[in-house]
């Protein structure tokens, strides 16, 4: 690891300590690629139905995941408080899901091939405390650094853009995209290398780790 990686790793570890100190009984479970993801799958399917995001459950959506072998290639992160599953996140190496969805608009650069795609960041409740979501992100970024990735890429809804910018991810296109398979919703393609994430979280208004997210996230996949 270089200096940036070490500094960011220290910060991320501190954030995870903050999670545990603020929320008794919180723990993060990581499922390596190829592991049984039934609990993760049940959780996101239920959340899609509760949020009336049925387009995420169509055969077309499932075929895309099968074609890209996303489930078997991805590492999954699950945040529990005691025995209750509160939030999840998926990390996938190239080829990315967003590329297939946005291929008519944006093509990935060679540099992005060394990133990992974060998607399916979904929380159980809109009352979810932000530190908990921060802790989940921190665990996933720390994992990605240790695995040798050079940054993160993602696809997010317009309403989540400000949060990701505060975490260091920036749009790689000047305008949002209309994604046909996502009910023609507006999405932004984002990316950031570790130095950009470190610079963002070190800003004065980010000094307290609990302030990285001003409100909980209920994200519309594919994205965080």
Residue pairs with C-beta under 8 A, 6 or more apart in sequence:
1 9
1 145
4 194
4 195
4 198
5 145
5 194
7 198
8 141
8 145
8 194
8 197
8 198
8 201
9 142
9 145
9 146
11 198
11 201
11 202
12 138
12 139
12 141
12 142
12 145
13 138
13 142
14 209
15 134
15 135
15 138
15 209
15 212
16 28
16 135
16 138
16 139
16 142
18 131
18 134
18 135
18 209
18 210
19 26
19 131
19 132
19 134
19 135
19 138
20 26
20 27
20 135
22 129
22 131
22 210
23 81
23 129
23 131
23 132
25 80
25 81
25 82
26 79
26 80
26 81
26 86
26 132
26 135
27 79
27 80
27 81
28 77
28 78
28 79
28 80
28 135
28 136
28 139
29 77
29 78
29 79
29 80
30 75
30 76
30 77
30 78
30 139
30 143
31 37
31 40
31 75
31 76
31 77
31 78
32 75
33 72
33 73
33 74
33 75
34 72
35 76
37 71
37 76
39 78
39 85
40 76
40 78
40 88
40 90
41 71
43 78
43 85
43 88
43 122
43 124
44 56
44 88
44 120
44 122
44 221
45 57
47 53
47 122
47 124
48 54
48 56
48 57
49 57
51 218
53 220
55 61
55 181
55 182
55 183
56 182
56 221
60 181
61 181
64 97
64 100
64 101
64 181
65 71
65 97
67 100
68 95
68 97
68 100
70 90
70 92
70 97
73 92
73 93
74 90
74 91
74 92
75 90
75 91
75 92
75 140
75 143
76 88
76 89
76 90
76 91
77 88
77 89
77 90
77 91
77 136
77 139
77 140
77 143
78 85
78 87
78 88
79 85
79 86
79 87
79 88
79 132
79 133
79 135
79 136
80 86
81 132
84 124
85 124
86 123
86 124
86 125
86 128
86 132
87 121
87 122
87 123
87 124
87 128
87 132
87 133
87 136
88 120
88 121
88 122
88 136
89 118
89 119
89 120
89 121
89 136
89 137
89 140
89 224
90 118
90 119
90 120
90 121
91 116
91 117
91 118
91 140
91 143
91 144
92 116
92 117
92 119
93 116
93 117
93 149
94 108
94 112
94 113
94 115
94 117
96 108
96 112
96 117
96 153
97 117
97 119
97 155
97 222
98 117
98 119
98 153
98 154
98 155
98 187
98 189
98 222
98 223
99 106
99 107
99 108
101 155
101 179
101 181
101 182
101 187
101 222
102 155
102 177
102 179
102 187
102 189
105 173
105 177
106 172
106 173
106 177
106 189
108 153
109 172
111 150
111 151
112 151
112 153
112 172
112 191
114 149
114 150
114 151
115 149
115 150
115 151
115 152
115 153
115 191
116 144
116 147
116 149
116 151
116 152
116 153
117 152
117 153
117 154
117 222
118 137
118 140
118 152
118 153
118 154
118 223
118 224
119 154
119 155
119 221
119 222
119 223
119 224
120 219
120 221
120 222
121 133
121 136
121 137
121 217
121 219
121 221
121 223
121 224
122 218
122 219
122 221
123 132
123 133
123 216
123 217
123 218
125 216
126 216
126 218
127 216
128 216
128 217
129 216
130 210
130 211
130 212
130 213
130 214
130 215
130 216
131 209
131 210
131 213
133 213
133 216
133 217
134 209
134 210
134 212
134 213
137 167
137 224
141 152
141 197
144 152
145 194
150 193
150 194
151 191
151 192
151 193
151 194
151 196
151 197
152 169
152 190
152 191
152 192
152 197
153 189
153 190
153 191
154 164
154 169
154 189
154 190
154 191
154 222
154 223
154 224
155 179
155 187
155 188
155 189
155 190
155 222
155 223
156 164
156 187
156 188
156 190
156 219
156 220
156 223
156 224
157 185
157 186
157 187
157 188
157 219
157 220
157 223
158 176
158 186
158 187
158 188
160 217
160 219
160 220
160 223
160 224
161 171
161 188
161 190
163 213
163 214
163 217
164 188
164 190
164 224
165 200
166 200
166 206
166 212
167 192
167 197
167 200
167 201
167 212
168 192
168 196
168 197
168 198
168 199
168 200
168 201
169 190
169 191
169 192
169 196
169 197
170 190
170 191
170 192
170 196
171 188
171 189
171 190
172 189
172 190
172 191
173 188
173 189
176 186
176 187
176 188
177 186
177 187
177 188
177 189
178 184
178 185
178 186
178 187
179 185
179 187
182 220
182 222
185 220
187 223
192 200
200 206
201 212
205 211
206 212
217 224
